[in-house]
Amino acid sequence: MRLTLTGLASQYVHMPLAPFCLKKAVEEQLSVPVTICDININEPVEDSLARLLQGNPTHIGFSVYIWNREMTARLVRRIKALDPDICILLGGPEVSFSPENTLAEMPCDYLLRGAGEESLPALLRCLMEGRQPSAIPGVCWQGHIVDPAPTPPPRSDLYDDAWHTALNGRMVYVETSRGCPFSCAFCLSGQKDRVQFMPQEEALALLIRLGASGTDTVKLIDRTFNCDRARTKFLLGGLMQAKAEGKIGEVCYHLEVTADLFDDETLDLLAKAPAGLFQMEAGLQSFHAPTLDACRRRTDMHRLVDRLQRILAPGNVHLHIDLIAGLPEEDFATFGQSFDCAYELHPHQLQLGFLKFIHGSHLRETSWGQRFAPDPPYEVLSTPWISYAELRRLHGCAEAVERIHNSGRFADTLHLALAATGMRPFDLFLRLGDAMAARQGRWSLDALTAMIHETLLALGVPADDLRDAMIRDRLATDNTGYLPPLLQSDPEALKRAARLYRDAHPQYRHPRCALISNGRLLAAVWTQKHPVTQRGEVQELSVAELISAP
């Protein structure tokens, strides 16, 4: 027996977690050579196929998610066409909740539901011994569908040296808990088992070890990192201490949280964290009370807003807020109100997503007039409250939010636009999204800048103020100092002013400078971006004072 495992990542920078944990679990119990095939869905299918077949595996296992289900199906069909004797094993959340559909769609031999650390070695042992694996919880095949065993807690020992070597600086995914205390109708994480925790001492040691691995991001896939308050304080405090003692490098820990669960003591601790050490993602989903009720999401919105404001106030934690379009009871107007409420909290990123009808979720299994795509990721097409045309317009809005707000490249420009026009944030991003949708193709930074400039001028933003704000943004986020032609000014005057600045500030060898409408000089003097805002320092000085300086 020769086993190959793959996770088919969505991007190269992502390192799938499951194959390495399963490899370690198999090797603990069996003398079976296990190979990890590190491929992603963006590679040509025939190249991926050739890599999977290197080493002549007898068994190939796939971890299947909504982003790789279609690619997995193509590979499985090709493998069976080439060699029907290769045994295909499928696992992961995308097949665990759709075993009959998966067995009908893909010519696999076995499907493993639930966590695989116990069931995969047990299945392989049965196959090696020529026994039928009918007694193993979660192992399914044609005509034989069984429930998985209760979810075990994650194990720190599965993150071994092979895992560290393979990372090579890429983003680290890690789980220190499984399950969720909530049972939201659009999600799977809290559907069955109680939350299972890795012991907190093990979890802290693992997070410190991963933080010293050379990666710049450790992303915890724990669905609600802060559901246990004592454990949360222990882990946050331990990582802060490790940072202070130099045990971890310039790394950021990305945590998915439910903000209203934070108590005052934890927020006080978080306020003392080094800037950039923690990044938090808070899934609001909606501010519309009937929508939250329909999704079985119980939230104290006043407390939630207060907790988010307290997370943001010290300026040391990068905060993402999530909204989902297409939820029940949410129409275009109420979604716009949710958008405005979320935007006015001033998160560093506002992630506008669209409802996915994932297998096993309550919203997929019940009929309420929804329409969604039949192919992964099963995205909403329309509901009784929001039309397909309205959702398409929200897609344009989401694109504008991602490129213009979430990129951090246009913070001053957006602040000016909202103040000068008096527009709601939702209306402004709809207009920007409409302008982007009217032009197909890829967006260069200069083309995006020109589009924003044109759109905001048409909305009444004063031309000089707009140019000044866009120059500030460009200098704060691009250390080349390059300005597109529409932002450039008198080149000779700029050369003279920049020379005066360099003479007066010899400590800055290569300042990036620009003249703004009031005749003053902007100088970008940063060498590193702020770890939270991702912006550098831009100074504003009087040219007249530079001329008169001794």
C-alpha positions as CSV (number, residue, x, y, z in Angstrom):
1,M,0.0,0.0,0.0
2,R,1.2,3.5,-0.9
3,L,-1.0,6.4,0.2
4,T,-1.0,9.9,-1.3
5,L,-3.0,12.7,0.5
6,T,-3.9,16.1,-0.9
7,G,-6.0,19.1,0.2
8,L,-6.2,21.1,-3.1
9,A,-5.7,24.5,-1.6
10,S,-7.4,27.6,-3.1
11,Q,-4.0,29.4,-3.4
12,Y,-0.4,28.5,-3.2
13,V,0.1,30.7,-0.1
14,H,-2.4,28.5,1.8
15,M,-1.1,25.3,3.3
16,P,-3.9,22.7,3.8
17,L,-3.9,21.4,7.3
18,A,-5.8,18.1,7.1
19,P,-3.4,16.0,4.9
20,F,-0.5,16.6,7.3
21,C,-2.6,15.7,10.4
22,L,-3.9,12.6,8.6
23,K,-0.4,11.6,7.5
24,K,0.9,11.7,11.1
25,A,-2.1,9.8,12.4
26,V,-1.6,7.0,9.8
27,E,2.1,6.7,10.4
28,E,1.5,6.4,14.1
29,Q,-0.5,3.2,13.6
30,L,0.6,1.6,10.3
31,S,3.8,1.0,8.4
32,V,2.4,2.7,5.3
33,P,4.4,5.2,3.2
34,V,2.4,8.4,3.0
35,T,3.1,11.2,0.6
36,I,1.6,14.7,0.7
37,C,0.9,16.2,-2.8
38,D,0.9,20.0,-2.4
39,I,-1.3,21.2,-5.3
40,N,-3.9,23.9,-5.6
41,I,-7.0,24.5,-7.7
42,N,-5.4,27.1,-9.9
43,E,-3.0,24.6,-11.5
44,P,-3.9,22.9,-14.8
45,V,-5.8,19.7,-14.1
46,E,-3.4,17.5,-16.1
47,D,-0.4,18.9,-14.2
48,S,-2.1,18.1,-10.9
49,L,-3.0,14.7,-12.1
50,A,0.6,13.9,-13.1
51,R,1.8,15.0,-9.7
52,L,-0.8,12.9,-7.8
53,L,0.3,9.8,-9.7
54,Q,4.0,10.3,-9.0
55,G,5.3,7.4,-6.9
56,N,2.6,5.1,-8.2
57,P,0.2,5.3,-5.2
58,T,-2.3,2.5,-4.6
59,H,-4.5,4.8,-2.6
60,I,-5.2,8.5,-3.0
61,G,-7.1,10.6,-0.4
62,F,-8.7,14.0,-1.0
63,S,-9.8,16.5,1.6
64,V,-12.9,18.1,0.0
65,Y,-14.2,21.6,0.6
66,I,-16.6,23.9,-1.4
67,W,-13.7,25.6,-3.1
68,N,-12.1,22.4,-4.4
69,R,-15.1,20.0,-4.9
70,E,-15.3,20.5,-8.7
71,M,-11.5,20.1,-9.2
72,T,-11.5,17.0,-7.0
73,A,-14.3,15.5,-9.1
74,R,-12.4,16.1,-12.3
75,L,-9.2,14.5,-10.8
76,V,-11.1,11.5,-9.4
77,R,-12.7,10.7,-12.7
78,R,-9.4,11.0,-14.5
79,I,-7.6,8.7,-12.0
80,K,-10.3,6.0,-12.3
81,A,-10.2,6.3,-16.1
82,L,-6.4,5.8,-16.1
83,D,-6.3,3.1,-13.4
84,P,-9.5,1.7,-11.9
85,D,-7.5,-0.2,-9.3
86,I,-6.3,2.9,-7.5
87,C,-8.4,3.3,-4.4
88,I,-10.0,6.7,-4.0
89,L,-10.8,8.0,-0.5
90,L,-12.7,11.2,0.1
91,G,-13.2,13.2,3.3
92,G,-13.8,16.7,4.6
93,P,-16.9,18.8,5.3
94,E,-18.1,19.1,1.7
95,V,-18.6,15.3,1.5
96,S,-19.4,14.5,5.1
97,F,-22.8,16.2,4.8
98,S,-23.6,15.0,1.2
99,P,-22.4,11.3,1.2
100,E,-25.1,10.0,-1.3
101,N,-24.6,12.9,-3.7
102,T,-20.8,12.5,-3.6
103,L,-20.9,8.8,-4.1
104,A,-23.2,9.3,-7.1
105,E,-21.1,12.1,-8.6
106,M,-17.5,10.8,-8.0
107,P,-16.3,7.3,-8.6
108,C,-14.7,7.0,-5.2
109,D,-14.2,3.8,-3.3
110,Y,-14.7,5.1,0.3
111,L,-16.0,8.3,1.9
112,L,-15.0,9.2,5.4
113,R,-17.4,11.4,7.4
114,G,-16.2,13.6,10.2
115,A,-12.7,13.8,11.7
116,G,-10.4,11.3,10.0
117,E,-7.6,10.9,12.5
118,E,-9.1,7.7,13.8
119,S,-11.3,6.4,10.9
120,L,-8.6,6.7,8.2
121,P,-6.0,4.5,9.9
122,A,-8.8,2.0,10.9
123,L,-10.0,1.9,7.3
124,L,-6.5,1.3,5.9
125,R,-5.9,-1.5,8.4
126,C,-9.1,-3.2,7.2
127,L,-8.1,-2.9,3.6
128,M,-4.6,-4.2,4.3
129,E,-6.1,-7.2,6.1
130,G,-8.8,-7.8,3.5
131,R,-11.7,-7.1,5.9
132,Q,-14.9,-5.1,5.2
133,P,-14.7,-1.8,7.2
134,S,-18.4,-1.9,8.1
135,A,-17.8,-1.4,11.8
136,I,-15.9,1.9,11.4
137,P,-18.0,5.0,12.3
138,G,-18.2,7.4,9.4
139,V,-16.8,5.1,6.7
140,C,-19.2,5.0,3.7
141,W,-19.4,3.4,0.3
142,Q,-22.2,2.7,-2.3
143,G,-25.2,1.4,-0.4
144,H,-23.6,1.9,3.0
145,I,-24.0,5.2,4.8
146,V,-23.2,5.5,8.5
147,D,-22.8,8.4,10.9
148,P,-19.4,9.6,12.1
149,A,-18.1,9.1,15.6
150,P,-18.3,12.1,18.0
151,T,-15.7,14.8,17.1
152,P,-12.5,14.4,19.1
153,P,-10.5,17.4,20.2
154,P,-7.7,18.5,18.0
155,R,-4.2,17.2,18.8
156,S,-1.0,19.3,19.0
157,D,1.3,16.4,18.2
158,L,-0.1,16.1,14.7
159,Y,1.8,19.3,13.8
160,D,5.2,17.6,13.3
161,D,8.5,18.6,11.8
162,A,7.3,17.6,8.3
163,W,4.6,20.1,8.6
164,H,7.0,22.9,9.7
165,T,9.4,22.1,6.8
166,A,6.6,22.2,4.2
167,L,5.4,25.5,5.4
168,N,8.4,27.5,4.1
169,G,7.0,30.8,5.3
170,R,3.4,30.3,4.0
171,M,0.3,31.1,5.9
172,V,-0.3,28.6,8.7
173,Y,-3.7,27.1,9.4
174,V,-4.2,25.6,12.9
175,E,-7.1,24.5,15.0
176,T,-7.1,24.5,18.8
177,S,-10.8,23.8,19.1
178,R,-13.5,22.1,17.1
179,G,-17.2,22.9,17.0
180,C,-19.1,26.0,18.0
181,P,-21.4,26.9,20.9
182,F,-23.9,28.5,18.5
183,S,-26.1,26.8,15.8
184,C,-26.5,29.5,13.1
185,A,-28.7,28.3,10.3
186,F,-26.2,29.1,7.6
187,C,-23.3,27.2,9.2
188,L,-22.2,23.7,10.1
189,S,-19.8,24.2,13.0
190,G,-22.4,24.1,15.8
191,Q,-24.8,21.6,14.4
192,K,-24.0,18.5,16.5
193,D,-21.2,18.1,18.9
194,R,-20.2,20.3,21.8
195,V,-17.0,22.3,21.4
196,Q,-13.9,20.2,21.9
197,F,-10.8,22.0,23.1
198,M,-7.1,21.2,22.8
199,P,-5.7,21.5,26.4
200,Q,-4.8,25.2,26.7
201,E,-1.2,24.6,27.7
202,E,-0.7,22.4,24.6
203,A,-2.5,25.0,22.4
204,L,-0.3,27.8,23.7
205,A,2.9,25.9,23.1
206,L,1.8,25.0,19.6
207,L,0.9,28.6,18.7
208,I,4.2,29.8,20.0
209,R,6.0,27.1,18.0
210,L,4.1,28.1,14.8
211,G,4.7,31.8,15.5
212,A,8.4,31.1,15.4
213,S,8.2,29.1,12.1
214,G,9.0,32.0,9.8
215,T,5.4,32.6,8.7
216,D,3.9,36.1,8.9
217,T,0.3,34.8,9.6
218,V,-1.0,32.1,11.9
219,K,-4.7,31.6,11.1
220,L,-6.8,29.8,13.7
221,I,-9.7,28.0,12.1
222,D,-11.4,27.7,15.5
223,R,-15.0,28.9,14.8
224,T,-15.4,30.9,18.0
225,F,-11.9,31.4,19.5
226,N,-13.2,33.3,22.5
227,C,-16.1,31.1,23.6
228,D,-14.3,30.1,26.8
229,R,-13.3,33.3,28.5
230,A,-10.7,31.9,30.9
231,R,-9.0,30.0,28.1
232,T,-9.1,33.1,25.8
233,K,-7.3,35.2,28.5
234,F,-4.7,32.4,29.0
235,L,-3.9,32.1,25.3
236,L,-3.9,35.9,24.6
237,G,-1.8,36.6,27.6
238,G,0.6,33.7,26.8
239,L,1.2,34.9,23.3
240,M,1.8,38.5,24.5
241,Q,4.3,37.2,27.0
242,A,6.0,35.1,24.3
243,K,6.2,38.2,22.1
244,A,7.8,40.2,24.9
245,E,10.3,37.5,25.5
246,G,11.3,37.3,21.8
247,K,10.0,33.7,21.4
248,I,8.0,34.6,18.3
249,G,8.8,36.9,15.4
250,E,6.9,39.5,13.3
251,V,3.8,37.3,13.2
252,C,0.1,38.0,13.3
253,Y,-2.5,35.6,14.8
254,H,-5.8,35.7,13.0
255,L,-8.7,34.8,15.3
256,E,-12.4,34.4,14.5
257,V,-14.4,35.8,17.4
258,T,-17.9,36.6,18.6
259,A,-17.3,40.1,19.9
260,D,-20.2,40.3,22.4
261,L,-18.6,37.4,24.4
262,F,-15.6,39.5,25.4
263,D,-15.6,40.6,29.0
264,D,-14.0,43.8,30.3
265,E,-11.0,41.9,31.7
266,T,-10.2,40.4,28.3
267,L,-10.6,43.7,26.5
268,D,-8.3,45.4,29.0
269,L,-5.7,42.7,28.3
270,L,-6.2,43.0,24.6
271,A,-5.6,46.8,24.7
272,K,-2.1,46.1,25.9
273,A,-1.1,43.8,23.1
274,P,1.7,44.8,20.7
275,A,0.3,46.4,17.5
276,G,-0.2,43.8,14.8
277,L,0.1,40.7,17.0
278,F,-3.6,40.0,16.8
279,Q,-6.1,40.3,13.9
280,M,-9.7,39.6,14.6
281,E,-12.6,38.6,12.4
282,A,-16.0,39.3,13.9
283,G,-19.0,37.9,12.0
284,L,-21.9,40.3,12.4
285,Q,-23.7,39.0,9.3
286,S,-26.5,41.5,9.7
287,F,-27.9,44.3,12.0
288,H,-31.5,43.4,11.0
289,A,-33.2,41.8,14.0
290,P,-35.7,39.7,12.0
291,T,-32.8,38.3,9.9
292,L,-30.8,37.4,13.0
293,D,-33.8,35.6,14.4
294,A,-34.4,33.7,11.2
295,C,-30.8,32.6,11.2
296,R,-31.0,31.4,14.9
297,R,-28.4,33.9,15.8
298,R,-28.9,35.4,19.2
299,T,-26.9,38.7,19.6
300,D,-27.1,41.6,22.0
301,M,-26.4,44.3,19.4
302,H,-25.8,47.1,21.8
303,R,-23.2,45.0,23.6
304,L,-21.7,43.9,20.4
305,V,-21.2,47.4,19.1
306,D,-19.7,48.4,22.4
307,R,-17.3,45.5,22.4
308,L,-16.2,46.2,18.8
309,Q,-15.6,49.9,19.6
310,R,-13.4,48.8,22.5
311,I,-11.4,46.4,20.4
312,L,-10.8,49.2,17.9
313,A,-10.1,52.1,20.3
314,P,-6.5,51.4,21.2
315,G,-5.5,51.0,17.5
316,N,-3.4,47.9,18.1
317,V,-5.7,45.2,16.7
318,H,-6.6,44.8,13.0
319,L,-10.4,44.1,12.9
320,H,-12.5,42.5,10.1
321,I,-16.3,42.7,10.2
322,D,-18.3,40.3,8.1
323,L,-21.7,40.9,6.5
324,I,-23.7,38.3,4.5
325,A,-26.0,39.3,1.7
326,G,-29.0,37.0,0.8
327,L,-30.0,36.0,4.3
328,P,-33.7,35.4,5.0
329,E,-35.8,38.5,5.9
330,E,-33.1,40.8,4.5
331,D,-34.0,43.0,1.5
332,F,-31.8,45.5,-0.4
333,A,-32.8,48.4,1.9
334,T,-32.2,46.6,5.2
335,F,-28.9,45.2,3.9
336,G,-27.9,48.8,3.1
337,Q,-28.7,49.8,6.7
338,S,-26.6,46.9,8.0
339,F,-23.8,48.0,5.7
340,D,-23.9,51.6,7.1
341,C,-23.9,50.4,10.7
342,A,-20.9,48.2,10.1
343,Y,-18.9,50.7,8.1
344,E,-19.5,53.5,10.7
345,L,-17.7,51.3,13.2
346,H,-14.6,52.0,11.1
347,P,-13.2,48.4,10.9
348,H,-10.0,48.0,9.0
349,Q,-11.8,45.6,6.7
350,L,-15.5,45.1,5.9
351,Q,-16.0,41.8,4.2
352,L,-19.2,41.6,2.2
353,G,-19.9,38.0,1.5
354,F,-22.9,36.2,-0.1
355,L,-24.9,33.4,1.5
356,K,-23.6,29.9,0.6
357,F,-26.1,27.0,0.8
358,I,-23.7,24.5,2.1
359,H,-24.7,20.8,2.5
360,G,-26.0,20.1,6.0
361,S,-26.9,23.7,6.9
362,H,-30.4,24.5,8.1
363,L,-31.0,27.1,5.4
364,R,-30.3,24.6,2.7
365,E,-32.3,21.8,4.1
366,T,-35.5,23.9,4.6
367,S,-37.6,25.5,1.8
368,W,-38.2,29.2,2.1
369,G,-38.3,30.4,-1.5
370,Q,-34.5,30.5,-1.9
371,R,-32.7,30.1,-5.2
372,F,-29.0,29.2,-5.3
373,A,-26.4,27.9,-7.7
374,P,-26.4,24.1,-8.1
375,D,-22.6,24.1,-8.3
376,P,-20.1,24.9,-5.5
377,P,-20.0,27.2,-3.6
378,Y,-23.8,27.1,-3.9
379,E,-24.1,30.9,-3.8
380,V,-27.5,32.6,-3.4
381,L,-29.2,33.8,-6.6
382,S,-32.4,35.2,-5.2
383,T,-34.7,35.1,-2.2
384,P,-38.2,36.3,-1.5
385,W,-36.7,39.5,-0.2
386,I,-33.9,40.3,-2.6
387,S,-33.7,39.8,-6.4
388,Y,-31.0,38.5,-8.6
389,A,-30.4,41.9,-10.1
390,E,-30.0,43.4,-6.6
391,L,-27.6,40.8,-5.6
392,R,-25.6,41.4,-8.8
393,R,-25.4,45.1,-7.8
394,L,-24.2,44.1,-4.4
395,H,-21.4,42.1,-6.0
396,G,-20.2,45.3,-7.6
397,C,-20.4,47.0,-4.2
398,A,-18.4,44.1,-2.6
399,E,-15.7,44.5,-5.3
400,A,-15.5,48.2,-4.6
401,V,-15.3,47.7,-0.9
402,E,-12.5,45.1,-1.3
403,R,-10.4,47.1,-3.7
404,I,-11.0,50.6,-2.3
405,H,-11.7,50.3,1.4
406,N,-10.2,46.9,2.4
407,S,-6.9,47.5,0.5
408,G,-6.2,50.5,2.8
409,R,-5.0,52.5,-0.2
410,F,-7.7,55.1,-0.2
411,A,-8.5,55.9,3.4
412,D,-8.2,59.7,3.2
413,T,-10.0,59.7,-0.1
414,L,-13.0,57.8,1.3
415,H,-13.1,60.0,4.4
416,L,-13.2,63.1,2.2
417,A,-15.8,61.7,-0.2
418,L,-18.2,60.9,2.6
419,A,-17.7,64.3,4.3
420,A,-17.9,66.3,1.1
421,T,-21.0,64.6,-0.4
422,G,-22.9,63.7,2.7
423,M,-23.7,60.3,1.2
424,R,-24.3,57.2,3.1
425,P,-21.4,54.7,2.9
426,F,-23.7,52.2,1.2
427,D,-24.7,54.6,-1.5
428,L,-21.1,55.7,-2.1
429,F,-19.9,52.2,-2.6
430,L,-22.8,51.3,-4.8
431,R,-21.8,54.1,-7.1
432,L,-18.2,53.1,-7.1
433,G,-19.2,49.5,-7.7
434,D,-21.4,50.5,-10.6
435,A,-18.5,52.4,-12.1
436,M,-16.3,49.3,-11.7
437,A,-18.9,47.0,-13.2
438,A,-19.2,49.2,-16.3
439,R,-15.6,48.5,-17.2
440,Q,-14.7,44.8,-17.6
441,G,-11.2,43.3,-17.1
442,R,-8.3,43.7,-14.7
443,W,-7.8,46.8,-12.7
444,S,-4.3,48.3,-12.4
445,L,-3.8,50.7,-9.4
446,D,-3.5,53.7,-11.8
447,A,-6.7,52.7,-13.6
448,L,-8.5,52.2,-10.3
449,T,-7.2,55.6,-9.1
450,A,-8.5,57.3,-12.3
451,M,-11.9,55.6,-11.9
452,I,-12.3,56.8,-8.3
453,H,-11.1,60.3,-9.2
454,E,-13.7,60.5,-12.1
455,T,-16.5,59.1,-10.0
456,L,-15.9,61.3,-7.0
457,L,-15.6,64.5,-9.1
458,A,-19.0,63.7,-10.7
459,L,-20.4,63.3,-7.2
460,G,-19.3,66.8,-6.2
461,V,-16.1,66.3,-4.3
462,P,-13.9,69.4,-4.7
463,A,-11.2,68.8,-7.3
464,D,-8.3,70.2,-5.3
465,D,-9.3,68.5,-2.0
466,L,-9.7,65.2,-3.9
467,R,-6.3,65.4,-5.5
468,D,-4.6,66.2,-2.2
469,A,-6.3,63.3,-0.4
470,M,-5.4,60.9,-3.2
471,I,-1.8,62.0,-3.1
472,R,-1.7,61.5,0.7
473,D,-3.1,58.0,0.2
474,R,-0.6,57.2,-2.5
475,L,2.4,58.3,-0.6
476,A,1.3,56.5,2.6
477,T,0.8,53.1,0.8
478,D,3.4,53.1,-2.1
479,N,7.0,53.6,-1.1
480,T,8.1,54.2,-4.7
481,G,6.8,57.7,-4.6
482,Y,5.3,57.3,-8.0
483,L,2.2,59.4,-8.8
484,P,0.0,58.8,-11.8
485,P,-0.2,61.7,-14.3
486,L,-3.6,63.0,-13.0
487,L,-2.0,63.6,-9.5
488,Q,1.2,65.1,-10.7
489,S,2.0,68.8,-10.5
490,D,4.7,71.2,-11.7
491,P,7.7,68.9,-11.9
492,E,10.3,71.7,-11.6
493,A,8.6,73.2,-8.6
494,L,8.5,69.8,-7.0
495,K,12.2,69.2,-7.7
496,R,13.1,72.4,-6.0
497,A,10.9,71.7,-3.0
498,A,12.1,68.1,-2.6
499,R,15.8,69.3,-2.8
500,L,15.1,71.8,0.0
501,Y,13.5,69.1,2.1
502,R,16.4,66.7,1.6
503,D,18.8,69.5,2.6
504,A,16.8,70.3,5.7
505,H,16.3,66.6,6.6
506,P,19.5,64.7,5.7
507,Q,18.4,61.8,7.8
508,Y,15.9,60.9,5.1
509,R,18.0,59.9,2.1
510,H,15.3,59.2,-0.4
511,P,12.0,60.9,0.7
512,R,9.1,60.6,-1.7
513,C,7.6,64.1,-2.1
514,A,4.6,65.8,-3.8
515,L,3.1,69.3,-3.8
516,I,-0.5,69.8,-2.8
517,S,-3.0,72.5,-3.7
518,N,-2.1,74.9,-0.9
519,G,1.5,75.0,-2.0
520,R,2.7,72.8,0.9
521,L,4.9,69.8,0.5
522,L,4.0,66.2,1.4
523,A,6.9,63.9,2.2
524,A,6.7,60.2,2.8
525,V,9.5,59.2,5.1
526,W,8.5,55.7,6.1
527,T,10.5,52.5,5.6
528,Q,7.9,50.1,7.1
529,K,4.1,50.2,7.2
530,H,2.2,50.4,10.4
531,P,1.4,46.7,11.4
532,V,-2.3,47.5,11.8
533,T,-3.3,50.2,9.3
534,Q,-0.6,49.1,6.7
535,R,0.1,52.8,6.1
536,G,3.4,54.8,6.4
537,E,4.0,58.2,7.8
538,V,3.5,61.2,5.6
539,Q,4.7,64.7,6.7
540,E,3.2,68.0,5.6
541,L,5.5,71.0,5.6
542,S,5.5,74.6,4.4
543,V,7.7,75.2,1.4
544,A,8.2,78.8,2.5
545,E,9.6,77.6,5.8
546,L,12.0,75.3,4.0
547,I,13.2,78.2,1.8
548,S,13.8,80.4,4.9
549,A,15.5,77.6,6.9
550,P,19.2,78.2,7.6
